[in-house]
Amino acid sequence: MSVARLLPGSALALLLFAALPASGAEPPGPPPAAAPRLWVDTEPHPRLAPALNQILAAGSAHEATNAEARQGLAALTAPDGTVEVVVETLGAAAPAIASRALELGGRITAVEGSLVFAALPAASLRALADAPGVLRVRRPNHREPDVVSEGVTPTGAATLHTAGYLGQGVKVGVLDCGGFSGYASLLGSELPAQVTLWNGGTSGDPVGSSLHGTACAEIVHDMAPQASLYLAHDGNEADFYSAVDWFTAQGVDVISYSCGSFGAYPYDGSGAPHNLTNAKVEAARQAGILWVNSAGNYADGETYEATYSAYPGTNWHSFDGGWSNRWGYLTTGHSYYLTLSWSDWPANPATQGASHDYNLELWRWDGTQWLSVAASSNSQNGTAGQLPFEEIDFTPSVSDWYYLAITRVSGPGTDYLNLRTVGANFEHFNAARSVSSPADSPQAFTVGALAWNGLALEVYSSRGPTLGPGGTAAGGYLKPDLVTPDGVSTATYGVSNGQPWPGGSGFFGTSASCPHVAGGAALLLDEYPNLTADALATLLRSEALDVGVAGADNDTGYGLLSLGFNVVWADGFDAGALWPVHRP
């Protein structure tokens, strides 16, 4: 069941304590059938992802495109006219495709297995997609830190520390899509005197500009003060794959990743062929590494799912009786990302394609008429490589309320629809099945968030289960595995005032919860050095303190990290300094 948000507001607006403008009178009904649509005169290329087809359509002289729609896509093209792309190749075609991209005026940033990462002139996109051996050309997957606000404090086990188990001999990798700004100033205090920093990324910036990863590393160190820390900034999708390979080569035992990835995924926990991020997590687990991942902060307005239901008299999907789902108040200059997928995933995209066709449109009421300001309308007609996926990457030129609509073009109309967003909140949303990727992988140990002061489940903490096989409604994996506190203090972000989000101070979000478990795993490996990753995951689940409803559930998983001993909060300003609290 979806929830209708009566007073929607983005997490960003809440964090800034900015009041959203009133939505005013409800616009007078849906757009008329004759309202102008975008991109209707340009045939989408079957091997180009939706956002790339939109770039080409916006630049076509045949399209009578309004300026607002063109401006909304402007951020996807660099000032030099190039577009950052990922080419998914067939067989051993990656080297040849990289050469073809160079011939077309592009530059190669990385080649990772079957993936070619490049920047290419927009005018060359079709020619690259036509090259033999190309399965699909897309934009890099979006990666977001699973943080809601600022501040950090870990959870630990005082009994293990007292017994001398501090993570000695254990290697923990902290992978972060934000970065490790300021980490050097904390060496020898809130971080070990020495850490190993990965310098192999393609961005040329191994540290990054964000404090996010530094705070996560601080939690791990507070939990396991004698564990060796390895830090890697995955500034883009290519760096994610390379960093995991580096961690594996370094022999790390645990990876902590407090980020989520968004793209053309079925969100059913599967890896290849559709989710190569999950496939990399699977490879790490096979190498004996326990992968610990934040569940995500997408339960409070960032996820919508439902079986397609026709709005009366139309092919639009009905959102709880309405023709649209208000996407929120979008502000000028900020980028917002929106994806639609549905349960028509081909088993082998090299030879099969989706055949149930849906379009995604974004509308704005300007006070007198409806304006179509963005649209994603790739074809799904069974052609090999076509996926059940549409996307809108939009930077508004007008601050206003925006409304999205889903149109069924063809197919039986029985598909399970999945909407995900970054940067805004839906009016109609679901808390269930909001876990992100790679947290949805069964090979990832997924962590949700409890408020440290009272141990209530955070409203934004993503819930399970995952979607079922092929993006269906039933048969998903239980998620999260555990929950741990957030909203507490660290040297990196400051002191918690003990108040709940959004008015409280402290590091809020499952980003703060994830490294608690990674550090706890390091303590257990110090005590039981022969544990395999599978046995370690089983031990963490079995020793958890059940919270919420009795038994394992899709809100709090197996319960609160306790390591079988007293539950304690870490100081956050002195590694290993803990104080006990009573069990709930």
C-alpha positions as CSV (number, residue, x, y, z in Angstrom):
1,M,0.0,0.0,0.0
2,S,1.3,3.4,-0.9
3,V,1.1,6.4,1.4
4,A,-0.2,9.9,0.4
5,R,2.1,12.7,1.6
6,L,-0.1,15.6,2.7
7,L,2.7,18.0,3.3
8,P,5.5,16.9,1.1
9,G,9.0,18.3,1.5
10,S,12.4,17.2,0.4
11,A,15.0,16.0,2.9
12,L,17.3,18.8,1.7
13,A,14.7,21.4,2.6
14,L,14.2,19.9,6.0
15,L,17.9,19.9,6.6
16,L,18.2,23.5,5.8
17,F,15.1,24.3,7.9
18,A,13.6,26.0,4.9
19,A,9.8,26.1,4.7
20,L,8.4,24.9,1.4
21,P,6.1,27.2,-0.5
22,A,2.4,26.3,-0.3
23,S,1.3,24.3,-3.2
24,G,-1.7,26.6,-3.7
25,A,-4.9,25.5,-5.4
26,E,-4.8,22.1,-7.0
27,P,-4.3,22.4,-10.8
28,P,-7.6,21.9,-12.7
29,G,-7.4,18.2,-13.6
30,P,-4.9,16.4,-15.8
31,P,-3.3,17.8,-19.0
32,P,-5.7,17.5,-22.0
33,A,-5.0,14.7,-24.5
34,A,-4.0,17.4,-27.1
35,A,-1.4,19.0,-24.8
36,P,2.0,19.1,-26.6
37,R,4.4,16.2,-25.7
38,L,8.1,16.1,-25.8
39,W,10.4,14.1,-28.1
40,V,7.6,12.7,-30.3
41,D,9.4,13.4,-33.6
42,T,12.6,11.7,-32.8
43,E,12.9,7.9,-32.9
44,P,14.9,6.7,-29.8
45,H,17.9,4.5,-30.6
46,P,17.3,1.1,-29.1
47,R,20.8,0.8,-27.6
48,L,20.9,4.2,-26.1
49,A,19.6,4.7,-22.5
50,P,16.6,7.1,-22.0
51,A,18.7,10.1,-20.9
52,L,20.9,9.9,-23.9
53,N,18.0,9.7,-26.3
54,Q,16.6,12.7,-24.6
55,I,19.8,14.7,-25.2
56,L,19.7,13.8,-28.9
57,A,16.0,14.7,-29.2
58,A,16.5,18.0,-27.5
59,G,19.2,18.9,-30.0
60,S,17.2,17.9,-33.0
61,A,16.0,20.6,-35.4
62,H,12.8,18.6,-35.9
63,E,11.7,18.9,-32.3
64,A,9.6,21.9,-31.3
65,T,11.0,21.7,-27.8
66,N,10.3,24.4,-25.3
67,A,13.2,26.2,-23.7
68,E,12.4,25.0,-20.2
69,A,12.7,21.3,-21.3
70,R,16.0,22.0,-23.0
71,Q,17.4,23.7,-20.0
72,G,16.4,20.8,-17.8
73,L,18.8,18.6,-19.7
74,A,21.7,21.1,-19.9
75,A,23.5,19.7,-16.9
76,L,24.0,16.3,-18.7
77,T,26.3,17.8,-21.2
78,A,29.8,19.2,-20.3
79,P,30.8,22.7,-21.4
80,D,32.9,21.1,-24.2
81,G,29.8,19.4,-25.6
82,T,30.7,15.9,-24.4
83,V,28.5,13.5,-22.5
84,E,29.9,11.0,-19.9
85,V,28.8,7.5,-20.9
86,V,29.2,3.8,-20.0
87,V,29.3,1.3,-22.8
88,E,28.1,-2.2,-22.0
89,T,29.8,-4.5,-24.5
90,L,29.3,-8.1,-25.6
91,G,32.0,-10.8,-25.3
92,A,35.5,-9.4,-25.7
93,A,34.5,-6.3,-27.6
94,A,35.6,-3.7,-25.0
95,P,39.0,-2.9,-26.5
96,A,37.5,-2.4,-30.0
97,I,34.7,-0.3,-28.6
98,A,37.2,1.9,-26.8
99,S,39.0,2.4,-30.0
100,R,35.8,3.3,-31.8
101,A,35.0,5.8,-29.1
102,L,38.4,7.5,-29.7
103,E,37.7,7.6,-33.5
104,L,34.5,9.4,-32.8
105,G,36.2,12.1,-30.9
106,G,35.8,10.7,-27.4
107,R,38.2,10.1,-24.6
108,I,38.5,7.0,-22.5
109,T,38.5,7.3,-18.7
110,A,38.5,3.5,-17.8
111,V,37.9,0.0,-19.1
112,E,36.5,-2.3,-16.5
113,G,35.8,-5.8,-17.8
114,S,33.0,-5.5,-20.3
115,L,32.4,-1.8,-19.5
116,V,34.0,1.1,-21.3
117,F,33.8,4.5,-19.6
118,A,34.1,7.4,-21.9
119,A,33.3,11.1,-22.6
120,L,31.9,11.5,-26.1
121,P,30.5,14.3,-28.2
122,A,26.7,14.1,-28.1
123,A,26.6,14.1,-31.9
124,S,28.6,10.8,-31.8
125,L,26.3,8.8,-29.5
126,R,24.3,7.1,-32.3
127,A,27.4,6.1,-34.2
128,L,28.9,4.6,-31.0
129,A,25.7,2.7,-30.3
130,D,25.7,1.3,-33.8
131,A,29.1,-0.2,-33.4
132,P,29.2,-4.1,-33.5
133,G,29.6,-5.5,-30.0
134,V,27.7,-2.7,-28.2
135,L,24.9,-4.0,-26.0
136,R,23.9,-0.6,-24.5
137,V,25.2,2.9,-24.0
138,R,24.1,4.7,-20.8
139,R,24.9,7.4,-18.3
140,P,27.0,6.3,-15.2
141,N,24.9,5.0,-12.4
142,H,24.0,7.6,-9.7
143,R,25.7,7.1,-6.4
144,E,24.4,8.8,-3.2
145,P,25.8,8.9,0.4
146,D,23.1,7.5,2.7
147,V,23.2,10.5,4.9
148,V,20.4,12.7,6.1
149,S,22.3,15.2,8.2
150,E,25.5,15.6,10.2
151,G,27.2,13.9,13.1
152,V,28.4,10.4,14.0
153,T,28.8,8.0,16.9
154,P,29.5,4.3,16.8
155,T,28.1,1.4,18.7
156,G,30.4,-1.1,20.4
157,A,30.8,-3.9,22.9
158,A,32.6,-2.9,26.1
159,T,33.0,-6.5,27.2
160,L,35.1,-7.3,24.1
161,H,37.2,-4.2,24.5
162,T,37.8,-5.1,28.2
163,A,38.8,-8.6,27.1
164,G,41.4,-7.2,24.8
165,Y,39.6,-7.6,21.5
166,L,40.1,-4.3,19.7
167,G,40.2,-5.5,16.1
168,Q,43.9,-6.3,16.1
169,G,45.0,-8.0,12.9
170,V,41.8,-7.2,11.1
171,K,41.7,-5.2,7.9
172,V,38.6,-3.0,7.2
173,G,38.1,-1.2,4.0
174,V,36.0,2.0,4.0
175,L,34.6,2.7,0.6
176,D,32.9,6.0,0.1
177,C,31.3,7.9,-2.8
178,G,31.6,11.2,-1.0
179,G,35.2,11.3,0.1
180,F,37.6,11.6,3.1
181,S,38.1,15.3,3.4
182,G,39.9,16.2,6.6
183,Y,41.0,12.7,7.4
184,A,44.7,13.6,7.7
185,S,44.1,16.0,10.6
186,L,42.5,13.1,12.6
187,L,45.4,10.6,12.2
188,G,46.6,9.5,15.6
189,S,43.5,10.7,17.3
190,E,40.1,9.8,15.9
191,L,41.7,7.7,13.2
192,P,44.7,5.3,13.4
193,A,48.1,7.0,13.2
194,Q,48.4,5.5,9.8
195,V,45.8,4.5,7.2
196,T,46.2,3.2,3.7
197,L,44.7,5.5,1.0
198,W,43.8,4.2,-2.5
199,N,45.3,6.4,-5.2
200,G,44.1,4.4,-8.2
201,G,40.9,6.3,-9.1
202,T,40.2,7.9,-12.4
203,S,39.0,11.2,-10.9
204,G,42.5,12.3,-9.9
205,D,41.3,13.1,-6.4
206,P,41.8,10.2,-3.9
207,V,40.4,12.2,-1.0
208,G,37.3,13.9,-2.4
209,S,35.5,16.9,-1.1
210,S,33.1,15.4,1.4
211,L,33.6,14.6,5.1
212,H,31.2,11.7,4.8
213,G,33.8,8.9,4.4
214,T,35.9,10.4,7.2
215,A,33.0,10.2,9.6
216,C,32.3,6.6,8.6
217,A,36.0,5.7,9.1
218,E,35.9,7.4,12.5
219,I,33.1,5.1,13.6
220,V,34.9,2.0,12.5
221,H,38.0,3.2,14.4
222,D,36.0,3.9,17.6
223,M,34.5,0.4,17.3
224,A,37.7,-1.4,16.5
225,P,40.7,0.9,17.5
226,Q,43.4,-1.6,16.5
227,A,41.9,-2.6,13.1
228,S,43.9,-1.5,10.1
229,L,41.9,0.9,7.9
230,Y,42.0,1.1,4.1
231,L,40.2,4.1,2.6
232,A,39.0,4.3,-1.0
233,H,37.0,7.1,-2.6
234,D,34.8,5.9,-5.5
235,G,34.2,9.2,-7.2
236,N,32.4,7.5,-10.1
237,E,31.1,4.1,-11.2
238,A,34.4,3.1,-12.8
239,D,36.2,3.8,-9.5
240,F,33.7,1.6,-7.6
241,Y,34.8,-1.5,-9.5
242,S,38.5,-0.7,-9.3
243,A,38.4,0.1,-5.6
244,V,36.8,-3.2,-4.8
245,D,39.5,-5.0,-6.7
246,W,42.1,-3.0,-4.7
247,F,40.5,-3.9,-1.4
248,T,40.5,-7.6,-2.5
249,A,44.2,-7.4,-3.4
250,Q,45.0,-5.8,0.0
251,G,43.3,-8.7,1.8
252,V,40.7,-6.7,3.6
253,D,38.3,-8.7,5.8
254,V,35.4,-6.3,5.9
255,I,34.2,-3.5,3.6
256,S,31.9,-0.7,4.9
257,Y,29.9,1.1,2.2
258,S,27.5,3.8,3.2
259,C,26.2,4.7,-0.2
260,G,23.4,3.7,-2.6
261,S,23.4,3.2,-6.4
262,F,20.6,4.0,-8.7
263,G,20.2,2.8,-12.3
264,A,18.5,0.3,-14.5
265,Y,18.1,-2.3,-11.8
266,P,15.3,-4.7,-10.9
267,Y,16.0,-4.2,-7.2
268,D,15.6,-7.9,-6.6
269,G,19.0,-8.5,-5.2
270,S,20.4,-10.0,-8.4
271,G,23.7,-9.2,-10.0
272,A,24.6,-9.8,-13.6
273,P,23.4,-9.2,-16.2
274,H,21.4,-6.2,-15.0
275,N,23.2,-5.0,-11.8
276,L,26.9,-5.1,-12.1
277,T,27.2,-3.2,-8.8
278,N,25.7,-6.1,-7.1
279,A,27.8,-8.5,-9.1
280,K,30.9,-6.8,-7.7
281,V,29.5,-7.3,-4.1
282,E,29.1,-11.0,-4.9
283,A,32.7,-11.2,-6.1
284,A,33.9,-9.6,-2.9
285,R,31.9,-12.1,-0.8
286,Q,33.3,-15.0,-2.9
287,A,36.8,-13.6,-2.1
288,G,36.0,-14.0,1.7
289,I,35.1,-10.4,2.4
290,L,32.0,-9.4,4.5
291,W,30.4,-6.5,2.7
292,V,28.4,-4.2,5.1
293,N,26.1,-1.7,3.4
294,S,23.8,1.0,4.5
295,A,20.1,0.2,3.8
296,G,19.4,3.7,2.5
297,N,17.2,6.6,3.6
298,Y,14.4,6.1,1.1
299,A,11.4,5.0,3.2
300,D,10.0,8.5,3.7
301,G,9.0,9.6,0.2
302,E,11.7,8.4,-2.3
303,T,10.1,5.1,-3.4
304,Y,6.8,4.3,-5.0
305,E,5.6,0.8,-6.1
306,A,2.3,-0.5,-7.3
307,T,0.8,-2.8,-10.0
308,Y,-0.3,-0.8,-13.0
309,S,-3.8,0.5,-12.7
310,A,-5.4,2.6,-15.4
311,Y,-6.7,6.1,-14.6
312,P,-10.3,6.1,-15.9
313,G,-10.6,6.7,-19.6
314,T,-6.8,6.9,-20.2
315,N,-3.6,4.8,-20.4
316,W,-2.1,6.8,-17.5
317,H,-1.3,4.9,-14.3
318,S,-3.6,5.8,-11.4
319,F,-1.8,7.0,-8.3
320,D,-4.3,6.1,-5.6
321,G,-7.1,7.5,-7.8
322,G,-5.1,10.5,-9.3
323,W,-3.5,10.9,-12.6
324,S,-0.1,12.0,-11.3
325,N,2.3,11.7,-8.4
326,R,3.5,15.1,-7.2
327,W,7.3,15.0,-7.3
328,G,7.8,17.8,-4.9
329,Y,8.9,21.5,-5.0
330,L,11.9,21.5,-7.2
331,T,14.3,24.5,-7.0
332,T,16.2,26.2,-9.8
333,G,19.8,25.0,-10.3
334,H,19.5,21.7,-8.4
335,S,19.5,18.4,-10.2
336,Y,16.9,15.7,-9.5
337,Y,16.9,12.1,-10.7
338,L,14.0,9.9,-11.3
339,T,13.8,6.3,-12.5
340,L,10.9,4.0,-13.5
341,S,11.3,0.3,-14.0
342,W,8.8,-2.5,-14.2
343,S,8.6,-6.3,-14.0
344,D,9.5,-7.2,-17.6
345,W,13.2,-7.8,-17.3
346,P,14.7,-10.0,-20.0
347,A,16.6,-13.0,-18.7
348,N,19.4,-12.4,-21.3
349,P,19.5,-8.8,-22.7
350,A,22.1,-9.9,-25.3
351,T,19.3,-11.9,-27.1
352,Q,16.1,-10.6,-25.5
353,G,14.4,-7.3,-24.7
354,A,11.5,-5.9,-22.8
355,S,8.2,-5.8,-24.7
356,H,5.9,-4.0,-22.3
357,D,6.2,-0.3,-23.0
358,Y,5.7,2.6,-20.6
359,N,6.6,6.3,-20.8
360,L,7.4,8.7,-18.0
361,E,6.5,12.4,-18.2
362,L,7.1,15.4,-16.0
363,W,4.6,18.3,-16.0
364,R,4.4,21.7,-14.5
365,W,1.3,23.9,-14.1
366,D,2.3,27.5,-14.9
367,G,-1.0,29.0,-13.7
368,T,-2.8,28.8,-17.0
369,Q,-1.7,25.6,-18.7
370,W,0.2,22.4,-18.3
371,L,3.7,22.3,-19.6
372,S,5.5,19.1,-20.5
373,V,9.0,19.8,-19.2
374,A,10.7,16.4,-19.3
375,A,9.9,13.0,-20.8
376,S,11.4,9.6,-21.1
377,S,10.0,7.5,-23.9
378,N,12.4,4.7,-24.9
379,S,10.8,2.0,-26.9
380,Q,10.3,-1.5,-25.4
381,N,9.2,-3.7,-28.3
382,G,11.2,-6.9,-27.7
383,T,14.4,-5.7,-29.4
384,A,17.4,-7.4,-27.8
385,G,19.0,-5.1,-25.2
386,Q,15.9,-3.1,-24.4
387,L,15.2,-2.8,-20.7
388,P,12.0,-2.0,-18.8
389,F,13.5,1.3,-17.7
390,E,12.9,5.1,-18.1
391,E,14.7,7.9,-16.4
392,I,14.6,11.7,-16.0
393,D,17.6,13.6,-15.0
394,F,16.3,17.1,-14.6
395,T,17.6,20.6,-13.6
396,P,14.6,23.0,-13.4
397,S,14.9,26.5,-14.6
398,V,11.7,27.4,-12.7
399,S,11.2,26.7,-9.0
400,D,7.8,25.2,-8.7
401,W,5.7,22.1,-7.9
402,Y,6.2,19.3,-10.5
403,Y,4.0,16.3,-11.3
404,L,5.0,13.0,-12.9
405,A,2.8,10.7,-14.9
406,I,3.3,7.1,-16.2
407,T,1.7,6.1,-19.5
408,R,1.2,2.5,-20.7
409,V,2.1,2.4,-24.4
410,S,1.7,-1.4,-24.9
411,G,1.6,-4.6,-23.0
412,P,-1.0,-6.3,-20.8
413,G,-1.0,-3.7,-18.1
414,T,-0.3,-6.1,-15.3
415,D,3.3,-5.0,-14.6
416,Y,4.6,-4.1,-11.1
417,L,5.9,-0.5,-11.4
418,N,8.9,0.9,-9.4
419,L,9.6,4.6,-9.0
420,R,12.8,5.8,-7.3
421,T,14.0,9.4,-6.8
422,V,17.0,11.2,-5.6
423,G,16.7,14.8,-4.3
424,A,12.9,15.1,-4.0
425,N,9.9,13.4,-2.3
426,F,6.8,11.8,-3.8
427,E,3.3,12.6,-2.7
428,H,2.4,8.9,-3.0
429,F,5.1,6.6,-1.7
430,N,5.9,3.3,0.0
431,A,8.1,2.6,3.0
432,A,8.3,-1.1,2.2
433,R,10.7,-2.3,-0.5
434,S,12.7,0.9,-0.3
435,V,16.1,-0.6,0.3
436,S,18.6,0.6,-2.3
437,S,21.3,-1.1,-4.2
438,P,23.8,-2.8,-3.5
439,A,22.0,-3.1,-0.1
440,D,19.4,-5.3,-1.8
441,S,22.0,-8.0,-2.6
442,P,21.8,-11.2,-0.5
443,Q,25.6,-11.0,-0.4
444,A,25.5,-7.6,1.3
445,F,25.0,-7.4,5.1
446,T,22.5,-4.5,5.2
447,V,22.1,-2.1,8.1
448,G,19.1,0.2,9.0
449,A,19.0,3.0,11.5
450,L,17.5,3.4,15.0
451,A,17.5,6.8,16.8
452,W,20.1,6.4,19.5
453,N,17.9,8.2,22.0
454,G,15.0,5.9,22.5
455,L,15.8,3.2,19.9
456,A,12.9,4.0,17.6
457,L,13.2,3.1,14.0
458,E,14.1,6.2,11.9
459,V,11.2,7.1,9.6
460,Y,13.6,7.3,6.6
461,S,15.5,4.1,7.2
462,S,14.8,1.9,4.2
463,R,12.7,-1.2,4.7
464,G,12.6,-4.5,3.0
465,P,11.9,-6.8,1.5
466,T,13.7,-6.5,-1.8
467,L,11.6,-6.8,-4.9
468,G,10.9,-10.4,-6.0
469,P,12.6,-12.0,-9.0
470,G,12.5,-9.8,-12.0
471,G,11.1,-6.8,-10.1
472,T,7.9,-8.5,-9.1
473,A,6.0,-7.8,-5.9
474,A,6.5,-11.2,-4.1
475,G,9.4,-13.4,-3.2
476,G,12.0,-10.8,-2.2
477,Y,14.8,-11.1,0.4
478,L,14.4,-10.0,4.0
479,K,16.2,-6.7,4.6
480,P,17.8,-5.1,6.5
481,D,19.9,-7.6,8.4
482,L,20.5,-5.5,11.5
483,V,19.8,-2.0,12.8
484,T,22.2,0.2,14.8
485,P,21.9,3.8,16.1
486,D,22.4,7.0,14.2
487,G,22.1,10.7,15.2
488,V,25.0,10.7,17.6
489,S,28.3,12.6,18.0
490,T,31.8,12.5,16.3
491,A,34.7,14.7,16.1
492,T,34.1,15.0,12.3
493,Y,30.6,16.4,12.6
494,G,30.1,17.5,16.1
495,V,28.0,16.8,19.2
496,S,24.5,15.3,19.2
497,N,21.9,17.3,21.1
498,G,19.9,14.1,21.7
499,Q,17.0,15.4,19.6
500,P,15.3,13.4,16.8
501,W,15.6,14.2,13.1
502,P,15.0,16.7,11.6
503,G,15.6,19.1,14.4
504,G,18.4,17.3,16.1
505,S,22.1,17.6,15.6
506,G,24.3,14.6,14.8
507,F,25.1,12.3,11.9
508,F,21.6,11.0,10.9
509,G,21.0,8.3,8.3
510,T,21.9,4.7,7.7
511,S,25.4,6.0,6.7
512,A,26.1,6.4,10.4
513,S,24.7,3.0,11.2
514,C,26.6,0.9,8.6
515,P,30.1,1.3,10.0
516,H,28.9,0.4,13.5
517,V,28.4,-3.2,12.1
518,A,31.6,-3.1,10.1
519,G,33.5,-2.3,13.3
520,G,31.6,-4.8,15.3
521,A,32.5,-7.5,12.7
522,A,36.2,-6.5,13.1
523,L,35.9,-7.2,16.9
524,L,34.4,-10.6,16.3
525,L,37.2,-11.4,13.8
526,D,39.8,-10.5,16.4
527,E,38.1,-12.9,18.8
528,Y,37.4,-15.6,16.3
529,P,40.0,-15.2,13.5
530,N,39.0,-18.3,11.6
531,L,35.4,-17.2,10.9
532,T,34.4,-17.1,7.3
533,A,32.4,-14.2,5.9
534,D,29.3,-16.4,5.9
535,A,29.9,-17.6,9.5
536,L,30.5,-14.0,10.6
537,A,27.3,-12.8,9.1
538,T,25.4,-15.7,10.8
539,L,27.0,-14.8,14.1
540,L,26.1,-11.1,13.8
541,R,22.4,-12.0,13.1
542,S,22.2,-14.7,15.9
543,E,23.6,-12.4,18.6
544,A,21.4,-9.4,17.7
545,L,18.9,-8.0,20.2
546,D,15.4,-8.4,18.8
547,V,13.6,-5.0,18.6
548,G,10.2,-4.1,17.1
549,V,7.9,-6.9,16.3
550,A,9.0,-10.3,17.5
551,G,11.3,-12.2,15.2
552,A,13.2,-11.1,12.1
553,D,11.2,-8.6,10.1
554,N,11.6,-6.2,7.2
555,D,11.8,-3.1,9.4
556,T,14.6,-3.9,11.8
557,G,15.9,-7.2,10.4
558,Y,17.2,-9.6,13.1
559,G,17.5,-6.7,15.6
560,L,20.0,-4.4,17.2
561,L,23.7,-5.1,17.0
562,S,24.7,-6.4,20.5
563,L,27.6,-8.8,19.8
564,G,26.0,-11.0,22.5
565,F,27.0,-8.6,25.2
566,N,26.0,-5.3,26.7
567,V,24.9,-2.7,24.2
568,V,27.0,0.5,24.5
569,W,27.5,3.8,22.7
570,A,30.9,4.9,21.8
571,D,32.3,8.3,22.9
572,G,33.1,9.4,19.3
573,F,35.9,11.7,20.6
574,D,38.3,9.1,22.0
575,A,38.7,5.8,20.2
576,G,37.6,3.0,22.4
577,A,36.0,5.1,25.1
578,L,32.5,3.7,25.7
579,W,29.7,4.0,28.2
580,P,27.0,1.3,28.8
581,V,23.3,1.9,28.5
582,H,20.5,-0.3,29.7
583,R,19.0,-2.8,27.2
584,P,15.5,-1.7,26.1
